[in-house]
Amino acid sequence: MTLSKAITLLIAALLPSLAIGGHHEKAEAVALAAQPGQMMIVYHWPCANAERGLSLLKDMITYERTASPFPYSAAPAIHADGAVVSVDVHPSAESMEQAGAWQESDEEWQRYLNDMADACGSLEDLTASVLTMQ
């Protein structure tokens, strides 16, 4: 085998790994949780049935994405203490207030909240931390 043929075979063998070798680099970059001026709310709810509570929260978030007239993002999580958590990001304080008013008046959203109360326990155990991003 000639040297040029060996180099060609080596390049052909390595090319696929070189092409995909950096595919993860962009995925490792993490976006900001929120931009300055946006509002972040961290809801924390100790839950007697965390599995069911998390499932209901995911359903609620899916509903919000299509039904809310005020766009915001929400992500479900489980806290280190086992509580069900939602991290919501609103574009502004005004938008956060509008979304809250919509939630209070929307019967389907309230049904999800009541179902979560059945799974988790008292609504009084639900806490919220509101952050203004800087």
N, C-alpha and C positions, 0 to 999 in steps of 0.2 A: 504494500500500500504506500502510495506516495504521501509526502508530508502535506501537500495541499488537500488531498482527499481525506486525510486524517483530521485536518483542521475543519474541513467542511462537515464531516460527520460529528465532530465534537460540538461545533456551533449548532448543528441541527438538533443534537441531543439536548443542549443547554438552552436553546431558544425558548421553548415553552416555559421553563422555570424562570428565565429572565423576564419574560413577558408578564407573568403573573406574580413574580417575586415581590413587587411593590404594591400589590393590590390592597394590602391591609393598611398601608401608611395613611391613606386618607380617612379610613374608618377609625383610626386611633385618635384623630383630632376630634376633640369634644367641643361642641358648640356651647356658647354661654347659655346658662339656664334661663336667663331673661335679659332684656336690654334695659339700659337706664330709662327710668320713667315708667316702666311697666310695673304692674302689681303682681306679686306672687302670694298665694295663700296656701298654707300647708295645713290641711285638715288631718286631725289625728283622732282615731276612734278605737279605744280598747274594745275588742269584739269577742263575745263568747264563742261565736262560730266564725272564725276569721276566714275560713275557706269559702263559706257561703257569702259572707260580707264582701269579700274581694270579688267574687263572681258577680254579685249585684252591683258593686261599684263599677266594674267593667261594663256591665249592661247600661248603667246610668250614663257613663261617659260616652258610650256609643250613641245613646239617645241624644245627649246634649249636642254632639257634633252635627247632627242633622236638624235638630229642632230649635236650638237657641238662635234667636235673631241677633244675638250679640256674640261674635266669635271670640273664643278663648280656648286655650289648650288645657287639658287635664291629663294627668298620668297617675295610674294606680300604683301602690306600693304596699309592702309590709314593713313596718318599723321594726327595729331591733328588739323592741319589747313585745312584738307580736300584734300590735295594733294595726288596723287597716288605715291607710293613708292615701290622700289624694293631694297631688301638687298641681295647683291651677295657676296659669299665667294669663293675666288680662292686659290688654294694650294700654290701659289707663285707669285711673281711679274712677272716672265717670263710667267707663265701660264695665268695670267691676260692679259698680252700684246698679247699673242697668241689668246686668246678668243676674244679680241677686234678686232684683225685683221680679224678673221673668221666672226664676226658679220658684219663688214664693207663690206666684200666680198660676204656674203650669201644673195641672192636675197629674199628668203622667210623671213629671219629675218628682212631685210630692209622693206619688205612689212608690217610686223607687226609694225615696228617703224613708218612708214608713216601713217598707220591706227590709231595709237595712237595719232599722231600729229593732225589728223583730229578730233579726239574726245577731245583732251586736249588743243590744241592751238599750238603756235609756239614751234619749237624745241629749240629755244633760251631760253625758260623758264625752260628747263630741266637742273638740276644741279646735280653734282656728288661730293660726299665727299669720298676720298680714304683714308683708314686707314691701317696702317701696324700693325698687331696684335703683342703684346709684351708678 
